[in-house]
Amino acid sequence: MVIHSTFYYTFVASTLKHADCSPMKSPWPLKGLAIIMLALLPCALAAQESTAQEGTAQESTAKPKPLPLRLLLKLKEFVDSSAVSGLDRSYVGQPVKPWSAEIRSDINNADLHMTATDHDLEDGSTWTAATHSGPTVSIGAWAGYRGYGLGLSRAIIGSDCKTLSFGATGGSYGINLRINSYRSGKPEISRKGEDYSDQLEWSTENPLRMRSLFLDAYYMFNRKRFSYAAAYDQSLQQLRSAGSPVAGAMYYHSRVAFADPHNFLLQVLMNDVGKFKFTQASLGAGYAYNWVPARGWLISAMAVPMLTFYNRITVCTYDLDISDDMKEYRLVQTGEEHINNRVSWNFDTRFAVSYQHNRYYLRAYSHYNHFRYHNSSDHGYTSYWTVYTAFGYRF
């Protein structure tokens, strides 16, 4: 036991004072206690010095924690503090249990529209190829710590679609990363001119392959009373209705490939294009609102129009190389064009409904993105929408 000397002397002096002024007939018990404590003071000080030396020796001999563990502890400290820093706790609360795991069911659909002008005709005829991935139903799981987590899902109904997602939310920000890939084997092809329009039946053994990467981030200006995390991962809980202006940024990269001898007719219609990649970066501002109709319930909506300031397309063209004996043929890339498009617009919308009760929560969520591209002879767009439900448990 370590006894501080100042406290010790104060206690002894007080005991002697009360012993002298005590109305008791025999003040010996208090005086005796004081005398015993004075006699033991050197021993107490020696014990204190010895204990301090032992503590210093233990600290000097203790092995330092490994660097990865120290970094994880620092990260945990940052996550714990940033999630609740500056919050109005009458509007936003934090569940006690920090970890959570979810089972998710996703319904996804990705649309691709490609339009090319037919330069062989003078009436402005255009060919359009449209394909979509779904709707595709996927089953997956997610796990995380206070809004920082990783999820993976796999399609069980519909096209061959895979999705990898990562999310991080704090008191005033949200970051989302999604990587989607899918195959589509039957594009709808149509031609349109000044006085006619028709459609072709088309199927192929080698489908179109599309892979996309989304990265978006948001900052909520009313972080004191509005929680993005309460709507989209339930690491916080919105207790009273509130809204917030939002600043957003988005990065999008997509690759569409159908360069295959079996798709040669499609490539001819698309002005020999067999693969293209486009990258966009956007900034915008909007508004989000969390409505709490009853205890545990939350309905959230967010809309963020965006200005696309970086818009770059890479277009690869191909030709068919046939052997002299007409038995073998393959595609050969004949060109690659890089196009910087003008400033355009984009938008991102989100909607969520959730319910929380003790350690359990339910969430239904929808998300829509729309991206445009354009070059000298081709233009089109891709759009993505996702609807998923999640059942989560905190621990």
Secondary structure, DSSP 8 states (H G I E B T S, - for coil): ----HHHHHHHHHHHHHHHHH--SS--HHHHHHHHHHHHHHHHHHHHHHHHHHHHHHHHHHS----HHHHHHHHHHHHHHHHHHTT--TTTEE--S--EEEEEEEEEEEEEEEEEEE-TT-SS--EEEEEEE--SEEEEEEEEEETTEEEEEEEEEESS--EEEEEEEE-SSEEEEEEEEEEEE---EEEEE-SS-EEEE----SS-EEEEEEEEEEEEETTTTT--HHHHHT-SSEE-S-EEEEEEEEEEEEEEEE--SGGGHHHHHHTTTEEEEEEEEEEEEEEEEEEE--STTEEEEEEEEEEEEEEEEEEEEEEEEEE-TTSS-EEEEEEEEEEEE---EEEEEEEEEEEEEETTEEEEEEEEEEEEEEE-SSEEEEEEEEEEEEEEEEE-
